Amino acid sequence: MNYLDKVYNLDWKKYNDLVYNSISFKYFPKEEFEIETITPVDILYELEEEKIIYIPISKNASTSITNSLNFRPVTTFVPPNSKFYLDYIDIPEKYRSGYKFLVITRDPQKRWISGINEFLNERPDFDEDDIKSYDKFIIELKNNKFIFDCHTRPQFSWIDFCFRYDLDITFLKLDENLNEKISNILGRQVTINHYNPIQKYESKIKNYKFCYDILTKYCMKNKNFLNLHEMDFYLYNNSL
């Protein structure tokens, strides 16, 4: 059995409901999930000569990859009244055959730590020297709310629209061999230059232990978190 059979046979409504019910709307504005007008978005990136479509996932080196390679954004549109805007993305017909799709996956634990770290770093109401400023955030975790912004959204939910079609799609793990793997696909040597502004990096170093500890204490022993990320683990474990 092809490992993607599990993906194509997924109960999508159950999965999407699980994602939606795991959102902390105290932090993640609800209007970002409920689109009222037709909205243009760039979530597909093309290398026309190689006929490659790259689908970036937040916190999976997407900024580094798009900055390092000469990708051209492909604008698609979100219809109104979309509860999950990515669910309603349609891949333009010209790309559905003859193109190879590329997705980078990341270890879900490392990605969630990185996403939470990014989330905390961008919010002025969290004070790393005042643990009380984190109390409301911890309460959300205890209430099975694990999604606080786009960085903490499960990576599988970023690409669910891909599985409407029989695409030629390759999943690559984000690891020390990524340059080599992408070079093999493109047929030329490439180097991914890592992008992480120093002013953010220093703060993230300070916050890392806290982010790791809350993952260990409130997430990895919680069946709701594990159910939410089951497909992330599955996709990552089956990536090249």
Secondary structure, 3 states (H helix, E strand, C coil): CCCHHHHHCCCHHHHHHHHHHCECCCCCCHHHCCECCCEEEEEEEEECCCCEEECCCCCCCHHHHHHHCCCEEEEEEECCCECCHHHHCCCCHHHCCCCEEEEEECCHHHHHHHHHHHHHHHCCCCCCCCHHHHHHHHHHHHCCCCECCHHHCCHHHHCHHHHHCCCEEEEEECCCCHHHHHHHHHCCCCCCCCCCCHHHHHHHHHHHHHHHHHHHHHHCCCHHHHHHCHHHHHHHHCCC
